[in-house]
Amino acid sequence: MPFLKSALQWLADQRVVVLGRTTLPAALLNRQPDTLMNGLSGLIEHVSQGLRDDSDIGYIQKLLAIAVATAPHTSAPNIDLLLIRLVGGAYVTAGRVQHARNLAEHGLQVAGDDPLRSRIAWYGFADIYHRLHNLTESLVGMACALSCEAPVGPEEAWYETHGLIRLMRDLNMTAFARSLLPVAKQLFRTMGVEQSQGHRLQTIELGLRFRELLMTIPARENMAEFLADLADNCQTVIDLHDELAPVSILLAQAIRMAEVNGIAVPERTRELLEAALAALGEPNASMVRTLSVGGPAAKDVLSFAKRLEPARHSEDTAYDVRPVAMAARRLLDSKEAGDDAKVAAFAIELLADQAIKRQSADSGSALPCSIEEPAEIAKEISRAGISVTLLGLADTTRVVRVTAEGGELSATIVEPAEVFSKAAFDKWGEQYPYQYAFDSDDPNVFYNSMRELGISAAPTTPALLVADVALQQLPANLLMASGELLGLQVPVAAAPSLSWLKEARNRPARTGAPFAWIPISDDPGAVQTLGMLADRLSGTLRDHSIDLDTGLAVPDRLKGAELAIVTAHGSVIPEGRFFQVVADDAGMRFTPDVISSAVCNAGVVVLFVCSAGRFDKHPMADTTTGLAKELLDQGCSAVVASPWPLNASVPAYWLPAFMDA
């Protein structure tokens, strides 16, 4: 194609090419910009369906640059934003998640002040972030798109309606999503494509039915009817050579659901899935298989994880890893993981918290580079006389444990339900750990509340727990082991992941002097609890040459300190979950990110702050939330804090013993 060659040469001759800012000279277009754009759009759509490696990414980037630079000359100049959206979605499927975010945000930048372009760009942002599993950002993008005061044609209205249906579906708001189906059908009529593309509406409606089935125990006849309807839809999509990814994923998940519930799957349905995957091609077919099969192979999960591009910001990683974690949870249930502890350790590491910022510039992706890597890290740590316990929740809600001691890895252990029960854990989480702070009629509240929340063998050396993010709410020292709380038997610590711990152990020692901060209010009407604590702790601080700041501003000297001590009030939301603010005795309030930024890169952080040591599972991502998590994300190496409200008498007794230990 002579145009492509000349366009690429012209772009190569430019010193700087900015997507959406650089425009091709009209002379290169041979007076047929619309024809050229039609060809470019078709080529980009074709290439986007099979992005495999860096060469494919480079090629589609060049095609997109040419198309966007051509768009201003066409009769539909906003097509540049549509192509940015298309390529962004393709990047997500290919695992180039940071490339996708870059495109979503770049689309907003090049939209300019035109309300219509802003609306199209904001929907592109919403669509890409939805594919990235970040439903919150997607909702924001959708709200911004719909608030733009610019009318759109039926085609763009269809995309917006489709996007909103998908978003509501994934938020389990299926009734609202269903209410939009007539709108989508009317838009198809307006465009005159109800007959030719009606199967797309059927796929959408089937997706809603599947979501509703997920929230119940499906009856055999309902599941059989659903599988039949879905198979017919898949056959139609195959016959029409239309986009196969949505229906393939849906069909694979439906077959998996039927198998889990003991419902027979017709052979025709399985054959149709194989035909759809064959037509879908690689690498997408392998991705669907890995995500949908009951027990994926470890090598396939590793390959899937390796496709995932590192995120620029650690909080994005929590959304990026969700498909990988889904596959890892199924791997943990497999015979392969049961027979090989290295595979089980690999799966648990994928389920641990990977969304913590790496401090070294060359740390790269936090995900394991090999199946053996997590086991090797655990064994290396255990050679220092530490028992490393890995705890993960499999897809069937069984709890799986692997332990490394003395440089050796144990066999994979599936804890019996009477030792660790997911149902008991869920019930425990409704009250605890918050409720431990308050008087109870039960004198053995810790022991009784922790029944069925333990491990079947107690370590005999100091213990380190690395748990699945779904289990990290449970304080490691409270685990029951051989009928006793683990923390009463051996010293206990927890780490968010093995990869984080490996990197943290290699950090240089902090050189900042130990420092303490207790914000004391000058409000005469305030109850001076913190002032009293400052008086009680002053002797210990002085004996250990720890300077104390009692001002209301967070002191700079906490940054990089070898030891940072913060004493203040802390609170959670009314339901007793999710750490909210750090406060003084009067009106000062700081959010966790403000405190963590101020204490960044400290060595050991001691928090005499109520509930500062709690870890809550993020409701929409594979990570935890809390002040302690924020401190680790800001480069602190260790945090000592209570996961429940702290009695004001504790610090004066605890700190001297800690400093003398």
N, C-alpha and C positions, 0 to 999 in steps of 0.2 A: 504494500500500500504506500505509494509515493508520498502521500500527505503525511503519514506517520513519520516517515524518515526525515522529511524536511522540517516537520514540527519538532521532532526530538533534537535535530541539529540546531534549530533556532534557540530552543530552551537551553541546550548545552553551551551556547555562545553567550548567554546572559550571565552576568556575575552573580546575581541573586534572583532566584525564582521563588515567589511567595504564592502559595495556593490561594486563588481568589483575588489576588492583586495584580498578577502578571497576566497580560492579554496578548494573544497572538496577533501579529500584523494581518490586516484584512487580505493583503496580497497572497498570503499563504493558503487562503481558503478557496481560491478559484471560484468565487462568487456562489458557492453552494454550501454555506455553513450548516443549514438544516440537514442536508443529506449526509454530510460528514459526521454531524453529531448523532444521527440515527445509527450510523455504523459504529461509532465509538461507544455509544451506550450499549448496543448489543454485544460488542466485544468485551466490555467491562463486566457485563452481567454474566457472560459465559466464563470468563477467567475467574470471577469471584467465587464460582461454585466449586473450585478445586484447588485452593491455595495450600501448597504443601511445604514449601521451603523459602529461604531468603530470595531465591531468584524469582519465584512467583510473586513475592511481596514487592520486590523491586520493579517487576514488570507492570503490576497493576498500579503502582504509584506513578509510574511514567504515563500510563494511559489516563489516569485520573488527572494528572497535571495538564495533559494536552486537552482533555475534555473541558476542564474548568477554565482553561485559557481560551477556549473556543466559544464557550457559552455566551459571552456578551454580544457576539455577532449574530446569534440565532434569534428566531422569533419567540423562543421560550427561554430567556436568559436565566430563569430560576432553576433550570435543570441542573446547574452545578451543585446546588444544595441537595437535590434528590440523589445525585451520584455519590456525594459525600456520605449520605445516609446509607446507601447501598453498600459501599465499600467498607464503611464502619461496621456494619453487620457482618460482612464477610470476614473482617479481621477477628471479630469475637469468635466465630466458628473455628477459625484457624488457630485460636489461642493467642493471637496478637492483641491482647486486651489493652495494653497501654497505647498501642497504635490507634485502637478504636476510641479510647477516651480522648486522645489528641485530636482526632478528626471531629468528634462530637463538639468539642470546645472551639475548635477552629471554625466550624460552621457558624457558630454564634458570632465570632469575630468578623467574618466576611459578609454577614447578612446586612450590615449597615443599619441605617435608620428607617428603611422602608418597612412598614408594618407587615406586609405580606411575606417578605423575605424573612423577617424575624419570626413569623409564625411557622414557616416551613423549617427554619433552622432549629427552633425550639422543639418542634415535633421530632426532628432528626435526633436531637439530644435525648429526648424521652425514649425514643425507639432503641437507640444504641445502649443507653444505660439499663433499659429493661432487659435487653439481651445479656447484659453484664450482671444480671441478677440483683442490681441495686434498685429496688423498687421505690425507695424514698426519693432518690435523685430523679428517677423516672417520673414520679408523681409531680415533682416540682417542675420538671420540663413540660409535662402535659398541661399543668395549670398555666404556665407562662404562655404556651402556644395558644390555648383557648382564650386567654385574656387579651391577645393581640387584636386590635380593632381593624381587621382586614378580612373581607370575604374570600373564601377559597372555592375552587371548582369542585365538582363532584368527585374527581379522582383523589385529590388531596383530602377531601372530607372523608372518603372511604378509608384512606390510610389512617387518619386520626381516629375514626370510629373503631377500626380493627385494632389499633394500638391500645385504645382505652378498654376494649373487651378483654384483650390479653392481660392487661394490667389488673383489671378487676378480678379476673379469673385467678391470677396468681396471689391475690390478696384474699382469696376465698370469699369474695363478694360476688358469687355466681348469679344471684338474683338480679343484681344491678347489671351485670354483664349481659344476662339474657334479655333485659329490657332494651338493649341496644341492637339486638339482632334484627328487628323490623326496620330500624334506621339503616343498617348496613344493606339489607335486601332492597330497600327503596333506592339507595344510591346505585346499586347494581342495575336496577331498572332504568334509572336516569341515564346511566352510561351505556345502556343497551347491551350489557354483558351478562344478564341474569342466566341465560341458557349456556353460554360458553364457559362461564366461570362460577356457576352455581355450586360446583363441587368445593370451592374454597369456603363458601359459607357453611357447607356441610361439615368440613373439617373443623371449623371454628366451633360449631354447635356440638360436635362430638368431643371436642376438648373440654367444653363445659360439662358435658355428661360424665366424662372421666373424672374431672375434679370432684363432682358430686359423689361418684362412686367411691373415691378415695376417702371420703369423710364418713363412710359407712362400712359395714361388712356386707359386700354385695351378694344378693341372692343369686343362685345358680342361673335361674331363667333370665334375670336382668343382665347378667354378665354375658350369657350366650347371645342374647339379642344385640347387646352392644358390640360384641366381637363381630357378629355378622354384618352389622351396619358399617362398622369401621373397615372391614375387609372389602366391602363393596366400594366404599369411598377410595380406598387405596388403589383398587383396580382401575377406577375411573382416572385417578391422577396419573397412574402409569400409562394408561392408554393415550392420554392427552399430552404426555411428555411435559407435565407441569412440575412445579417445585415439589420435590419429594421429601425434603427434610422434615417439615412439620408432621405429615401423616406417618412417616417412617418412625419417628420418635414416639408418637402417640401409640402406634400399633405395637411397637416393641414393649412399651411400658404396660400396655393392656395385657399382653401375653404374660408378662412377668406377674402382674396382679392376679391373673387367673391361676397361674401355677402356685403362687403363695397360698391362695385360698382353696386349692385342691379342685379346681374347676377344669374340665377337659377343654383343650384347645383344638379346634378342627385342623386337620392337616392342611386344608386349603389356606387357612389363615397364616400358618407358618410358612408355607410356600410363597404366599404373597409378600410377606416380610422379606424373605430372601431375595425375591425378584426386585423389590423396591430398593433394597440395599445395594444390589448389584448395579441397578441403574443409577443410584445415588453416587456411587464411586468413592474412591479413597481421597482424602483421609476421613471423610465424613461417615462412611459406613462403619469403620472401626470405632469411631467415637460413639455412635449409636449403640453398637454391640457392647462396648465397655460399660456404658451407662445403664444398660437395660438388662444385661444377663444377671442371673442370680448370684453366681460366684465367678467374677471375672478373674482372669489369670493375673498374677502379680506383674509379669512383664508387660501386659497390656495397660495396667494401671500406671506403671512407671512411664511407659511411652506417652500416655495421656497427660501425665503430670509434666513431663518434659516439654510438651508443646506449649505450656503456659508461660507467657512472657512475664518477667518481673514487673511489678507495679512501681510507679514513681513514688507513691505515697502508701505507707503501710496499711492505712485503713481500707484502701481499695483491695488489697490482697484478700481481706476477709470475704469479699463478694466473689473475687476471681476463683477462689479455691472451692467454691460450693460444689461444682460438678465433680471435682477430684475427690472431695470428701464423701460424696454419695457413692462413688465407685469404691473408695477405701472401706467404707462401712460394710459393703457387700463382700469385699475381699476378706474382711475379718471373719465373716461367717463361713468362708469356704474351707474345704478339706485341705487345700494347699496351706492355708494359714494355720490350721489345726495341726498339720504334720510338721510344719517348719516354723520354728519360733522367729527366725529372721524375717519371714514374710509377715508374721503377726506384728512384729516390732515396726516394720515398714508401714503397715496399715495404720497402726496407732499413731505413729509420727505424723502421717498425713492428716489425722484427725485432731492432732494437737494444735495449739494456737500458733499459726504461721504469720499472723498479722501484727508483728512487732518489728519495728524499724531495726535494720542491721546497722551497726555503728561503723564497721570497717568499709572502706570504699570499694574493696574488691570482693565483698561477701557474696554478691550475685543473688540468685534465687535462694529462698529459704528451703525450698522443697528438696527432698533427697535426690542425689545424683545417681544412686544405685539402690537396688533392693537391700543390699547388705549394709549400707552406710549407717542407718539408725542403730542397728545391732552393734556395729563396731564402736560407735560413740558410747553406747550404754556400757559395753564391756570395758572400754578404756577408763571411764569414770569409776566403774566398780573396782578397778585395780587399786584405787586409792582407799579401799576399805569402806566404800559406800555401797549400800544395796540399792540398786536402781529398779524401781517398779514402774512398769508401763501399764496403763489401764485404759481400755477402750470399750466403746459400746457398739456391738455389732448390729447389723440390720434387723436381726430378730430380737433385739433388746437384750441379748445375753451380754454379760460383762466378761471381757477377755483380758487375761493378765499374762505378762511376760516379765521375768525378773532376771537381772544380771547381778551376779555376785562373784567376787574374786576373779574377774576376767572371763567368766563363763556365763552362757545364756541358758536359762532353764527351758524346759518344754513349755509349749503353749498351754495355759490353764484356762478353762472355761469355768468361771465361778458358779457354783450351784445357786439357785434362786434363794435358798435360805441363808446363803452367805452374802450375796449382793443381788438385790432385786431392783429393777428399774422402776417398778410400781412404788416400792418403798421410798426410793430416791425422790420421785415426783411428789409424793405426799410429804416427805421431809421438807422439801423446798418451799412448800406453801407457808411454813412457819419459820423455818430455820435457815441460816444461823441467827437471824435477827432476834428471835424470841429467847435465845439463850441469855440475853442481858437482863431478863426480868424474872422476878420471883415465880417459882412454880410449886404446885402442890406435890409434885413428884420429886422426892429427894435424889432419885437416880435418873434425872431427866436426860443427861448426856448418854448414859448407857441405854436407856429405853428408847430414846429417839433414834439411836444409831443401830438398832437391830436391823439385820439384813442389809447393812451398809458397811461391808468390810472385805477383807481378803482372807483366804483360807490358810495362809502361812505367814507367821510374823518373822520379819528379818531380825538378825542378831547383831547387826551393825547399824550405824547411822543410815537413815533411809532417805531416798530422794524419790518423789512421786512425779511422774510425767503423765498427765491424764488427757484424754479426749476433752475438747472444749465443752462437750455436753455434760461432763462430770466435774469440771473445775470449780463449780460452786461449792463443792464439798471440801472443807478444810482437811488437809492431809493428816494432821495430827489427831483428828477425830475418827479416822478409819478404825473399825474394829478388826482386831487380829488375834485369834485364839482367845476370844472372850474378853479382851482388854483393849482399851484405847491405845492406838499405836504410839501416840506421843508420850504416853506414860511408860513405854517400854524402851524406846530408842529415840535419839534426836531425829527430828523429821524436818524436811524442807520440800518445796515443790518448785518445779520449773515449768514455764509455758510450753516448751518444746525442747527436744534434744538439740536441734540445730541452733536455737537461741543460746542454750547453755554452752555449747561448744564455742560459739563466738564470744560469749561473755567471759569465759575462763581465760581467753587469750588477750583480753584487754589489759593495757598497762595499768599499774596501780595509780589511784588518785593521789594527787599531791596537795590538794587544798586542805587547810586546817579544819579539824572538826568544828561544827558550828550548830547552834540551836536557835530556834525561833519560837517564841510564845507571844502572840499578839495580845497585849493587855489594853483594854478599852479605858479611855479617860472619862467615860460617861458615869457621872456619880450615881445614876439610877440603876446601873447594871450590876448583876450579881457577879462578883469577881472570882469566879471559879478558876479562871486561868491565872489570875494574880496569885491566888493561893498556891497553885501548882508551881508557879515560878519560884515562890519562896521555898517550897519543899524540895525542889530539884536543884536549887542554886548551889548547895554544898557539893553535891555529886558532880555537877558541871565544873565547878571550880577545882575540885580535886583532880579532875582529868583534863584540865586546861582547855575546856570547851567554852568558847565565848557565847554569850546569850544576847540576842536582840529581842526587845519587847515592843518594838514599834508595830504599827498597823500595816505598813508596806512590807511586802515580801522581800527580805534582804537578798542582795546579789551574792553574798558570801556563801549561800547554800549551794550555788553552782559549783560542781567539781569538787565538793568537799569529800574528804575521806569518810567522814561520818556526818550525816545531816539528821538533826532531830527536830521534828515539828510537833508542837503541842497546840491543839485547837479543838473546836467543836466540829463534828461532822454529822450530816444527816442524809437520809435516803428518802425516796418518794413515799407517800402515805401508805402504800401497799407493803412496805417493808422490804423493798427491792431497789436496786440501782442507786449507787452512791450519787449524791446530788451536789452538795456544797460543803466548803470549809468555812467556818465562821468564828468570830470572837464572841465575847459576852454581850455585845451590843448589836450594831448594825452592819458590821463588815461581812461581806460575802465574797467568796472566790470559788469559781468553778474548778473542777479537777484539772482541766487543761492549763489554767493559769498557774496553779500550784506546781504541776509537773514541769512546766517550762521553766519556772523559777528554780527548781531543784535539779535541773537536768545534769546528767553526767556525774552525779554523786556516786560514791562507792556503796556504802550501806545507808539506807534511809530508815529511820525509826519514826513511826507515826503514832503518837498518842492522840488519835483522832477516831471518834466513834465510827465503826463500820468501814474504815479505810482499807481494811484488808480483805474485803469481800470481792469475789469475782462472780459476776452475773453473765449468763449466756446472752449474747446479743440476740434480740428477737428476729433479726432478718439476715444475719451474717454468721459465718463460722469463725467467731472470735468471742472474747469476753469483754466486759466493760467494768470500770471501777478506777479508783485513784491509783491503786497499786499497779494495775495494768498500764495506766498512763505514764507512771514513773519509769517502768521498764521500757516503754516505747521511747522515752526521752533519754535513754542511755544509762539509767541507774542499774547497778549490778545486783543489788539485793534490797528487798523491802521487808521490814518487820512491822506487822500491823495486826490489829484485831479485826476479824470479820464480823463482829457484832458490837453494839454499843458498849463503851468502856466505862467502868466505874472510875470516878475521879480519884479514888484512893490508890489505884493500881500503879501509876507511874512512879510514885515515890518509893514503892517497894521493889518494883521490877528493875528500874534503871540501874541502881547501884549493883545489883546482882549481875546484870548484863555486862556492865563495864568492868567488873572484877573477874568475869569468867575468862 
